[in-house]
Amino acid sequence: MKAAISCELHITPFLLLAGKSILEFYKEPYSYDHVTSAPLIQLAAKHPAIVAELSKLALSSGKWCDTVRELSRYGGQSAKISAPKIFDRKSYAEDAVKDADEACSFLRRIETSTKMTRPIKVGLLSGQVTGEEEIPCSDYVFTGEEYDWLGRLSQIEENGKPRFQVESLNAGKIDNTYALIINPFGEVYPESDIKKRPVFEAIKEYVLNGGVFVNVAGFAFYYAWNVKTGGPKESIFLDRFLVPSALIRKEGDPKEIKLLLQEVLPFAGSLLWSQFGCVTTVDSSTVRGPQSLRITQTQEDIAIAGDIVRVGGSDIVREFRCVTSKTRDLIPFCRASHPSFGEVYPFAAIPHGQGYLVVAGIEMDNFGFEKILAVLGNFCSWLKRDARVD
């Protein structure tokens, strides 16, 4: 009985609103009663590409918004059976959650398709959080004449019309009305509280709810810039795993001993690794610092990111902390062979919740800038195609 009541209180209104939202989106007329099955079936007949999703939602609406709702309240009156005797299994709640998850996924796809339709709304982080009495981020600033994100993205057209609607964005106003948000500060991001990290939490929530956050160079979220004090930038780690590596005795004083510590897994406690599951290259005993690597692409990479190998005039990038194959569910935009890590991915997307973190594990230069610009447009097109709701 508790399962049935829970379904009625939570799942039923959600499925009702989900059905009506989709009908409203596709401009299909509907009544104001508690069931949307009939208009959803009519809509399915008009859209072969999404007939399965619409039919499932019609079935769910009829089941939970009509049949289950009635039986959970009144039982089987004609058969003289009470509601508790009908709803005595945990599976009812599990089925309801499953149906709601499918409806939610469908709504997300519609939202993605809508946001990736011209003009695509893009926010470029300004380096401030509220803009009031703050000192904007001034480290690793990939903006200005050389990296004119606002200007260049605004010039990209589709069928003679601007593809992107770009605006400067204070980090305190991050929300999911933006299809893309770009951090032009590379390894630094603006923060209002280094310990509580409200901006980072807002970014993570934005991606979780379907946003695409783009970090343009290097190790994303490695440093935070305190806008209240004006820096300096601070490295952010949730945990660092250290073990003793050596004991050093001070010359002339055998009683004074210094213990050296070594990090077991570098960067494991960083925000990028721990919060997004993104595993990157690190320095080794033989290879340190940026590496000049020649990038390649598979046909699948090209289908997602476009042919970017020679964009900007070179197929060489200066890899730095780029994504490795240990990152789960990554979507490569291109690949390269690293002397210590084998195949790596200088440009890639990391799925997180309903959205993506796009990372460029490179030292920014003109070649990298041009490649990122090309990737953004092509990735947006792929996301719209992948939504499959037209």
MOMO-V529076 format. One line per field, one symbol per residue. burial: # if it has 16 or more other C-alpha atoms within 10 Angstrom, else .. A space follows every 10 residues. Layout:
BEGIN
burial->???
END
This chain:
BEGIN
burial->#.###.##.. ########## .##......# ...####### ####.....# #.######## ######.##. ##..#..... .###..#... .##..#..## ..#..##### ######..## #########. ...######. .#....#.## ..##.#.... ..#####.## ##.###.### ########## ##.#...### .######### ########## ########.. #.#..##... .......... .......... .....##### ###..##### ##.......# #.#####... ##.######. ##..###### #####....# ######.#.. #..####### ##.####### #####.#### ########## ####..#.#.
END
